[in-house]
Amino acid sequence: MRLLVILITSITFLPVKSQNHEDDQVRFKSAIDWLDTKLNYIYYDDVGEKWWTNTFYVNENKEVTLKHIASKNPNTANIRNKTYTIRTFQIQNINPASLKISDVKKTKGRIVKGKMLELRTFGFQNLIHKTINGKRASSTSFLYLSFPRVLEDSISNYAEIAKEKFQEAIISSTQIYPFGDSSDIATIFTCLQGSFISVNGEPMNIIKEKQGVYKIKNAADDIQYFGFNNERERFYLLKINSNGTETMFFDLDRNTQLSLQLDGLEVFSSHTLNSFSFNGQKFYRK
């Protein structure tokens, strides 16, 4: 099979370690700049006898727009007979742990021989929206990107670097910072709500019961409620079991990150909007 790729410019890959809000902004911009350049290319395969134009764009609200155009000519500007599919999604909704690279040995549609990068949303929610030739199509929880073999001639490990850049952009855009006001309380609840799994495989589901009260379902035998007491202005954990009830109140530490402490010991700390530590275990959103 014959494949031709037209690629635009080059940017050096420089990994940056995040330290604070400003560092995360730099890290996010660096990752997006790389993707914006390297995910804009044109390729051809003679199986479907089509040219595929791939474009990538992120707006100021961190919404990604991916466009795939199929035509008989690489210059699509003045071609009427073309099919274009546009997918849009918030980059924060992509699970960085879901990114997976597969070898493609047989061309099928726009996925040609080479490598394929798979992205999925948290909880397999249909948050990747699609239109085909301007008409709305079904939203999905997944997205596939094709990396033809010839791309490896321009950049070694092209798909692997793209995966890394996506993960950098996702993680840096979901970092949590203390602001010292009531928004910190809302941020903690936002971080905790949903389904999670620990690094040891322990599941945890946190469901909103009512405003300021969440039910925790995990491996523990007791019933647990997590909430915020407005009178005491403190977070609490209520445990109910056969021996009675126990309520623990936590101090909110806003020093360098949002964390909750009990008698000076850290019980909970936030990492990103999709990950946190609880009782020494790291949990990640499914």
Secondary structure, DSSP 8 states (H G I E B T S, - for coil): --EEEEE------------SHHHHHHHHHHHHHHHHHHT-EEEEETTTTEEEEEEEEE-TT-EEEEEEEEESSS--TT-SSEEEEEEEEEGGGB-GGG-EEEEE-S-BTTB-SEEEEEEEBGGG---EEEEETTEEEEEESEEEEEEEGGGGGTSTTHHHHHHHHHHHHHHHHSB----SSTHHHHHHHHHHSEEEEETTS-EEEEEEEETTEEEEESS-SSEEEEEEETTTTEEEEEEEETTEEEEEEEEEE-SSS-EEEETTEEEEEEEETTEEEETTEEEEE-
